């Protein structure tokens, strides 16, 4: 048995999220041999788990090509995949982890028989959403 620190002497660990450029954090293996943050897997709409109950076997095969090509307006990187602002006609996209760092509104709701519903908003629409909900 070789420890991770011994096997990685002189090089950085190969565990990085395939869904975002953020290093470190809670990563789980994907079904195709890569790694993904649990939070990215939960909040990218087309990502699902082979074992939904145990949240194991992250499957990114249904993520549309467009998401992998989007540029994150927060970090300016095209690495990983980005989710678009849920506000109609807003074309800004961001990585889940970038959105969380910026305190953007990202909502996850499990709905019976329909799977999960995810909505996320860019900075301007997060501020607008917060103003509207506080005034109600």
Backbone as a printed PyTorch tensor [residue, N CA C, xyz], in Angstrom:
tensor([[[  0.8460,  -1.1860,   0.0000],
         [  0.0000,   0.0000,   0.0000],
         [  0.8840,   1.2380,   0.0000]],

        [[  0.6410,   2.1250,  -0.9450],
         [  1.4320,   3.3460,  -1.0600],
         [  0.5350,   4.5270,  -0.7240]],

        [[  1.0230,   5.3890,   0.1600],
         [  0.2080,   6.5510,   0.5340],
         [  0.1840,   7.5550,  -0.6080]],

        [[ -0.8570,   8.3620,  -0.6360],
         [ -1.0200,   9.3680,  -1.6880],
         [  0.1550,  10.3320,  -1.7130]],

        [[  0.6420,  10.7250,  -0.5320],
         [  1.7520,  11.6800,  -0.4820],
         [  3.0250,  11.0770,  -1.0740]],

        [[  3.2720,   9.7710,  -0.8300],
         [  4.4610,   9.1310,  -1.3840],
         [  4.3570,   8.9730,  -2.8970]],

        [[  3.1950,   8.6120,  -3.3940],
         [  3.0420,   8.3770,  -4.8250],
         [  3.0260,   9.6760,  -5.6230]],

        [[  2.7940,  10.7800,  -4.9630],
         [  2.7110,  12.0590,  -5.6650],
         [  3.9020,  12.9740,  -5.3920]],

        [[  5.0040,  12.4220,  -4.8860],
         [  6.1790,  13.2510,  -4.6270],
         [  6.6150,  13.9480,  -5.9080]],

        [[  6.7690,  15.2570,  -5.8250],
         [  7.2530,  16.0180,  -6.9620],
         [  6.1940,  16.3570,  -8.0000]],

        [[  4.9540,  15.9360,  -7.8030],
         [  3.8960,  16.3090,  -8.7560],
         [  2.6030,  16.5580,  -7.9980]],

        [[  1.7320,  17.3220,  -8.6060],
         [  0.4830,  17.6570,  -7.9270],
         [ -0.5110,  16.5000,  -8.0590]],

        [[ -1.4380,  16.3810,  -7.1090],
         [ -2.4190,  15.3030,  -7.1690],
         [ -3.2600,  15.4120,  -8.4480]],

        [[ -3.7030,  14.2570,  -8.9450],
         [ -4.4840,  14.2520, -10.1810],
         [ -5.9780,  14.3500,  -9.9040]],

        [[ -6.3510,  14.5550,  -8.6590],
         [ -7.7550,  14.6600,  -8.3090],
         [ -8.2390,  16.0850,  -8.5180]],

        [[ -8.8730,  16.3470,  -9.6390],
         [ -9.4650,  17.6600,  -9.8760],
         [-10.8500,  17.4510, -10.4740]],

        [[-11.7230,  18.3880, -10.2380],
         [-13.1110,  18.2880, -10.6780],
         [-13.2010,  18.4640, -12.1960]],

        [[-13.9150,  17.5740, -12.8490],
         [-14.1060,  17.6820, -14.2920],
         [-15.1810,  18.7180, -14.6330]],

        [[-15.9420,  19.1770, -13.6330],
         [-17.0440,  20.1020, -13.8720],
         [-16.6940,  21.5600, -13.5930]],

        [[-15.5580,  21.7980, -12.9340],
         [-15.1530,  23.1790, -12.6320],
         [-13.6400,  23.2470, -12.4450]],

        [[-13.0610,  24.4530, -12.4600],
         [-11.6110,  24.5770, -12.2760],
         [-11.1670,  24.6960, -10.8190]],

        [[-12.0820,  24.6590,  -9.8640],
         [-11.7430,  24.8280,  -8.4520],
         [-11.0170,  23.5940,  -7.9170]],

        [[ -9.8890,  23.8170,  -7.2750],
         [ -9.0770,  22.7310,  -6.7100],
         [ -9.5430,  22.4110,  -5.2940]],

        [[ -9.3740,  21.1650,  -4.8960],
         [ -9.7080,  20.7370,  -3.5430],
         [-11.1990,  20.5620,  -3.3580]],

        [[-11.5810,  20.2230,  -2.1450],
         [-12.9970,  20.0470,  -1.8420],
         [-13.4080,  18.5870,  -1.8510]],

        [[-14.6940,  18.3610,  -1.6440],
         [-15.2380,  17.0020,  -1.5780],
         [-15.4650,  16.4530,  -2.9850]],

        [[-14.5740,  15.5580,  -3.4060],
         [-14.6400,  14.9670,  -4.7410],
         [-15.0590,  13.5060,  -4.6610]],

        [[-15.8320,  13.0680,  -5.6510],
         [-16.2220,  11.6670,  -5.7740],
         [-15.9180,  11.2190,  -7.1880]],

        [[-15.6780,   9.9190,  -7.3840],
         [-15.3750,   9.4370,  -8.7280],
         [-16.5960,   9.4710,  -9.6520]],

        [[-16.3150,   9.7140, -10.9270],
         [-17.3570,   9.6500, -11.9540],
         [-17.3400,   8.2490, -12.5540]],

        [[-18.3900,   7.8930, -13.2730],
         [-18.4660,   6.5630, -13.8700],
         [-17.4340,   6.3680, -14.9860]],

        [[-16.8860,   7.4640, -15.5230],
         [-15.9040,   7.3510, -16.6030],
         [-14.4610,   7.5750, -16.1260]],

        [[-14.2280,   7.4530, -14.8130],
         [-12.8660,   7.5030, -14.2930],
         [-12.3340,   8.8850, -13.9480]],

        [[-13.1570,   9.9020, -14.0150],
         [-12.7190,  11.2390, -13.6160],
         [-13.1990,  11.4880, -12.1950]],

        [[-13.1350,  12.7550, -11.7510],
         [-13.5710,  13.1450, -10.4130],
         [-14.4600,  14.3730, -10.5290]],

        [[-15.3740,  14.5480,  -9.5830],
         [-16.2430,  15.7240,  -9.5740],
         [-16.5850,  16.0950,  -8.1400]],

        [[-16.6890,  17.3980,  -7.9000],
         [-17.1740,  17.8580,  -6.5960],
         [-18.6120,  17.3750,  -6.4290]],

        [[-18.9570,  16.9730,  -5.2480],
         [-20.3240,  16.5600,  -4.9610],
         [-21.2860,  17.7140,  -5.2360]],

        [[-20.8990,  18.9310,  -4.8340],
         [-21.7670,  20.0890,  -5.0340],
         [-21.9630,  20.3830,  -6.5300]],

        [[-20.9320,  20.2100,  -7.3400],
         [-21.0720,  20.4150,  -8.7900],
         [-22.0270,  19.3750,  -9.3690]],

        [[-21.8570,  18.1100,  -8.9330],
         [-22.7130,  17.0380,  -9.4260],
         [-24.1800,  17.2850,  -9.0700]],

        [[-24.4210,  17.8320,  -7.8970],
         [-25.7980,  18.1060,  -7.4760],
         [-26.4150,  19.2820,  -8.2240]],

        [[-25.6060,  20.2810,  -8.5600],
         [-26.1660,  21.5270,  -9.0910],
         [-26.0190,  21.7330, -10.6010]],

        [[-25.3520,  20.8400, -11.2990],
         [-25.3720,  20.8760, -12.7650],
         [-26.5550,  19.9940, -13.1610]],

        [[-27.5800,  20.5790, -13.7900],
         [-28.8460,  19.8660, -14.0020],
         [-28.7580,  18.4990, -14.6760]],

        [[-27.8940,  18.3130, -15.6480],
         [-27.8700,  17.0620, -16.3990],
         [-26.9570,  15.9900, -15.8090]],

        [[-26.3230,  16.2850, -14.6920],
         [-25.4720,  15.3010, -14.0240],
         [-26.3600,  14.4810, -13.0900]],

        [[-26.1510,  13.1780, -13.0970],
         [-26.9330,  12.3350, -12.1980],
         [-26.0410,  11.2690, -11.5820]],

        [[-26.5930,  10.5280, -10.6450],
         [-25.8500,   9.5040,  -9.9180],
         [-26.3540,   8.1300, -10.3230]],

        [[-25.4270,   7.2130, -10.6030],
         [-25.8100,   5.8300, -10.9010],
         [-26.5540,   5.2460,  -9.6990]],

        [[-26.0930,   5.5990,  -8.4880],
         [-26.7710,   5.2150,  -7.2490],
         [-27.2550,   6.5110,  -6.6030]],

        [[-28.4760,   6.8980,  -6.9380],
         [-29.0200,   8.1840,  -6.4820],
         [-29.1200,   8.2570,  -4.9590]],

        [[-29.5250,   7.1780,  -4.3290],
         [-29.7010,   7.1820,  -2.8810],
         [-28.3680,   7.3520,  -2.1470]],

        [[-27.3370,   6.6630,  -2.6060],
         [-26.0190,   6.7470,  -1.9800],
         [-25.1510,   7.8450,  -2.5540]],

        [[-25.6740,   8.5380,  -3.5840],
         [-24.9380,   9.6040,  -4.2820],
         [-23.5520,   9.1080,  -4.7080]],

        [[-23.5450,   7.9600,  -5.3740],
         [-22.3170,   7.3580,  -5.8860],
         [-22.4300,   7.1950,  -7.3950]],

        [[-21.2890,   7.1410,  -8.0600],
         [-21.2780,   6.9280,  -9.5010],
         [-21.7770,   8.1430, -10.2650]],

        [[-21.0470,   9.2460, -10.1700],
         [-21.4470,  10.4860, -10.8420],
         [-21.3520,  10.2910, -12.3490]],

        [[-22.4530,  10.5640, -13.0480],
         [-22.5140,  10.3830, -14.4980],
         [-22.7120,  11.7380, -15.1700]],

        [[-21.7090,  12.1580, -15.9420],
         [-21.7410,  13.4510, -16.6330],
         [-22.0570,  13.3000, -18.1180]],

        [[-22.4480,  12.1100, -18.5500],
         [-22.6300,  11.8260, -19.9760],
         [-23.7870,  12.5840, -20.6210]],

        [[-24.7220,  13.0780, -19.8310],
         [-25.8870,  13.7830, -20.3760],
         [-25.7090,  15.3090, -20.4130]],

        [[-24.5630,  15.7910, -19.9490],
         [-24.3040,  17.2320, -19.9680],
         [-24.1220,  17.6510, -21.4260]],

        [[-24.9400,  18.6120, -21.9000],
         [-24.8310,  19.0260, -23.2970],
         [-23.4850,  19.6870, -23.6180]],

        [[-23.0490,  19.5000, -24.8410],
         [-21.7720,  20.0460, -25.3190],
         [-21.6770,  21.5450, -25.0480]],

        [[-22.7910,  22.2570, -25.1900],
         [-22.8190,  23.7140, -24.9830],
         [-22.3110,  24.0990, -23.5910]],

        [[-22.6850,  23.3230, -22.5610],
         [-22.2350,  23.6310, -21.1900],
         [-20.7180,  23.5350, -21.0740]],

        [[-20.1090,  22.5450, -21.7630],
         [-18.6630,  22.3500, -21.7020],
         [-17.9400,  23.4700, -22.4380]],

        [[-18.6220,  24.1680, -23.3430],
         [-18.0060,  25.2280, -24.1400],
         [-18.2300,  26.6170, -23.5510]],

        [[-19.1680,  26.7280, -22.5940],
         [-19.4890,  28.0270, -21.9920],
         [-18.2890,  28.5950, -21.2400]],

        [[-18.1850,  29.9010, -21.2460],
         [-17.1470,  30.5970, -20.4850],
         [-17.7860,  31.1400, -19.2050]],

        [[-17.1660,  30.8680, -18.0810],
         [-17.6550,  31.3700, -16.7940],
         [-17.3980,  32.8730, -16.7300]],

        [[-18.4360,  33.6500, -16.4860],
         [-18.2610,  35.0970, -16.4360],
         [-17.5460,  35.5280, -15.1510]],

        [[-17.4690,  34.6570, -14.1490],
         [-16.8060,  34.9820, -12.8930],
         [-15.2910,  34.8000, -13.0170]],

        [[-14.8490,  33.5980, -13.4030],
         [-13.3990,  33.3050, -13.4580],
         [-12.8180,  33.4110, -14.8640]],

        [[-13.6820,  33.6060, -15.8500],
         [-13.2830,  33.7570, -17.2690],
         [-12.7120,  32.4750, -17.8780]],

        [[-12.8860,  31.3280, -17.2250],
         [-12.3520,  30.0620, -17.7150],
         [-13.4210,  29.2590, -18.4530]],

        [[-12.9740,  28.4890, -19.4360],
         [-13.8470,  27.5520, -20.1400],
         [-13.6290,  26.1260, -19.6300]],

        [[-12.8210,  25.9690, -18.5880],
         [-12.5430,  24.6600, -18.0130],
         [-13.7820,  24.1530, -17.2800]],

        [[-14.1370,  22.9010, -17.4610],
         [-15.3250,  22.3490, -16.8220],
         [-16.5710,  22.7260, -17.5910]],

        [[-17.6780,  22.8320, -16.8900],
         [-18.9170,  23.2380, -17.5520],
         [-19.5980,  24.3150, -16.7100]],

        [[-20.3620,  25.1530, -17.3730],
         [-21.0090,  26.2800, -16.7000],
         [-22.5200,  26.1810, -16.8360]],

        [[-23.2140,  26.6860, -15.8270],
         [-24.6760,  26.7540, -15.8630],
         [-25.0710,  28.1840, -16.2120]],

        [[-26.1210,  28.2960, -16.9880],
         [-26.5740,  29.6190, -17.4110],
         [-27.4660,  30.2360, -16.3390]],

        [[-27.4910,  31.5590, -16.3190],
         [-28.4250,  32.2860, -15.4550],
         [-29.8320,  31.8640, -15.8440]],

        [[-30.6790,  31.6260, -14.8480],
         [-32.0440,  31.1680, -15.0980],
         [-32.9930,  32.2810, -15.5170]],

        [[-32.5280,  33.5110, -15.4690],
         [-33.3580,  34.6370, -15.9060],
         [-33.4660,  34.5820, -17.4400]],

        [[-34.6920,  34.5630, -17.9620],
         [-34.8450,  34.5310, -19.4220],
         [-34.0900,  35.6890, -20.0830]],

        [[-33.4680,  35.4050, -21.1850],
         [-32.7140,  36.3570, -22.0060],
         [-31.3800,  36.7840, -21.4060]],

        [[-30.9910,  36.2450, -20.2380],
         [-29.6660,  36.5230, -19.6910],
         [-28.7400,  35.4180, -20.1810]],

        [[-27.6320,  35.7850, -20.7740],
         [-26.7410,  34.8060, -21.3690],
         [-25.4780,  34.5500, -20.5410]],

        [[-25.4320,  35.0510, -19.3100],
         [-24.2630,  34.8270, -18.4710],
         [-24.2720,  33.4050, -17.9120]],

        [[-23.0980,  32.8030, -17.8530],
         [-22.9670,  31.4520, -17.3180],
         [-21.8320,  31.4390, -16.2930]],

        [[-21.8760,  30.4720, -15.3830],
         [-20.8720,  30.3980, -14.3280],
         [-20.7200,  28.9610, -13.8540]],

        [[-19.5230,  28.6410, -13.3400],
         [-19.3000,  27.3460, -12.7110],
         [-20.0590,  27.3350, -11.3870]],

        [[-20.5230,  26.1890, -10.9670],
         [-21.2260,  26.0700,  -9.6880],
         [-20.3640,  26.6140,  -8.5510]],

        [[-19.1010,  26.1980,  -8.4800],
         [-18.2350,  26.6390,  -7.3760],
         [-17.9520,  28.1390,  -7.4450]],

        [[-17.8230,  28.6840,  -8.6440],
         [-17.6320,  30.1400,  -8.7810],
         [-18.8760,  30.8750,  -8.2900]],

        [[-20.0380,  30.3480,  -8.6360],
         [-21.2970,  30.9440,  -8.1880],
         [-21.4320,  30.9130,  -6.6810]],

        [[-21.0460,  29.8070,  -6.0660],
         [-21.1180,  29.7040,  -4.6050],
         [-20.1500,  30.6630,  -3.9320]],

        [[-18.9340,  30.7970,  -4.4840],
         [-17.9520,  31.7410,  -3.9240],
         [-18.4440,  33.1740,  -4.0160]],

        [[-19.1890,  33.4840,  -5.0710],
         [-19.7130,  34.8430,  -5.2780],
         [-21.0490,  35.0550,  -4.5820]],

        [[-21.5330,  34.0520,  -3.8530],
         [-22.8120,  34.1140,  -3.1420],
         [-23.9920,  34.3310,  -4.1020]],

        [[-23.9040,  33.7120,  -5.2870],
         [-25.0110,  33.7920,  -6.2350],
         [-26.1300,  32.8780,  -5.7560]],

        [[-27.3290,  33.2030,  -6.1380],
         [-28.4840,  32.3860,  -5.7690],
         [-28.4940,  31.1410,  -6.6570]],

        [[-28.3290,  29.9810,  -6.0330],
         [-28.4430,  28.7000,  -6.7320],
         [-29.3950,  27.8590,  -5.9030]],

        [[-30.4790,  27.4360,  -6.5210],
         [-31.5200,  26.7190,  -5.7940],
         [-31.6160,  25.2850,  -6.2850]],

        [[-31.6640,  24.3570,  -5.3450],
         [-31.7990,  22.9390,  -5.6400],
         [-33.0400,  22.4430,  -4.9290]],

        [[-33.8990,  21.7800,  -5.6680],
         [-35.1190,  21.2560,  -5.0690],
         [-35.3840,  19.8820,  -5.6520]],

        [[-35.5580,  18.8820,  -4.7920],
         [-35.8960,  17.5480,  -5.2880],
         [-37.4030,  17.4680,  -5.4270]],

        [[-37.8380,  16.9970,  -6.5860],
         [-39.2630,  16.8690,  -6.8610],
         [-39.5280,  15.4010,  -7.1720]],

        [[-40.5350,  14.8400,  -6.5340],
         [-40.8680,  13.4250,  -6.7550],
         [-41.1310,  13.1480,  -8.2240]],

        [[-40.6100,  12.0430,  -8.6970],
         [-40.8050,  11.5260, -10.0550],
         [-40.2240,  12.4140, -11.1520]],

        [[-39.8560,  13.6670, -10.8460],
         [-39.3120,  14.5530, -11.8740],
         [-37.8160,  14.7650, -11.7120]],

        [[-37.2330,  14.2540, -10.6470],
         [-35.8170,  14.5020, -10.3920],
         [-35.6430,  15.8300,  -9.6950]],

        [[-34.4970,  16.4500,  -9.9110],
         [-34.1750,  17.7020,  -9.2240],
         [-34.3940,  18.8910, -10.1510]],

        [[-34.7880,  19.9840,  -9.5600],
         [-34.9110,  21.2380, -10.2910],
         [-33.8100,  22.1510,  -9.7760]],

        [[-33.0320,  22.7010, -10.6900],
         [-31.9480,  23.5940, -10.3110],
         [-32.1430,  24.9260, -11.0200]],

        [[-32.0170,  26.0020, -10.2560],
         [-32.0670,  27.3500, -10.8290],
         [-30.8870,  28.1240, -10.2690]],

        [[-30.2490,  28.9100, -11.1120],
         [-29.1200,  29.7200, -10.6750],
         [-29.1770,  31.0790, -11.3490]],

        [[-28.7170,  32.0930, -10.6560],
         [-28.8000,  33.4450, -11.1820],
         [-27.4590,  34.1570, -11.0980]],

        [[-27.1410,  34.9600, -12.1190],
         [-25.9300,  35.7760, -12.1270],
         [-26.0330,  36.8240, -11.0120]],

        [[-24.9800,  37.6030, -10.8070],
         [-24.9400,  38.5860,  -9.7200],
         [-26.1010,  39.5870,  -9.7930]],

        [[-26.3240,  40.1780, -10.9830],
         [-27.4050,  41.1660, -11.1210],
         [-28.7700,  40.5590, -10.8190]],

        [[-29.0320,  39.3600, -11.3290],
         [-30.3380,  38.7440, -11.1130],
         [-30.4660,  38.1440,  -9.7250]],

        [[-29.3440,  37.7920,  -9.0730],
         [-29.3870,  37.3800,  -7.6700],
         [-29.8120,  38.5740,  -6.8190]],

        [[-29.2010,  39.7450,  -7.0810],
         [-29.5620,  40.9580,  -6.3270],
         [-31.0310,  41.3130,  -6.5310]],

        [[-31.4930,  41.2200,  -7.7640],
         [-32.8930,  41.5100,  -8.0810],
         [-33.8150,  40.5320,  -7.3510]],

        [[-33.4550,  39.2430,  -7.3870],
         [-34.2490,  38.2100,  -6.7290],
         [-34.3070,  38.4530,  -5.2260]],

        [[-33.1620,  38.8310,  -4.6160],
         [-33.1340,  39.1020,  -3.1790],
         [-34.0150,  40.2970,  -2.8140]],

        [[-33.9700,  41.3680,  -3.6420],
         [-34.7940,  42.5550,  -3.3630],
         [-36.2860,  42.2090,  -3.4400]],

        [[-36.6640,  41.4350,  -4.4430],
         [-38.0760,  41.0680,  -4.6240],
         [-38.5410,  40.1830,  -3.4830]],

        [[-37.7470,  39.1730,  -3.0740],
         [-38.1920,  38.2750,  -2.0340],
         [-38.2200,  38.9410,  -0.6560]],

        [[-37.3410,  39.9080,  -0.4010],
         [-37.3640,  40.5960,   0.8840],
         [-38.5270,  41.5790,   0.9760]],

        [[-38.9960,  42.0650,  -0.1690],
         [-40.0900,  43.0370,  -0.1410],
         [-41.4650,  42.3630,  -0.0660]],

        [[-41.5140,  41.0380,  -0.2370],
         [-42.8220,  40.3340,  -0.2030],
         [-43.3420,  40.1660,   1.1840]]])
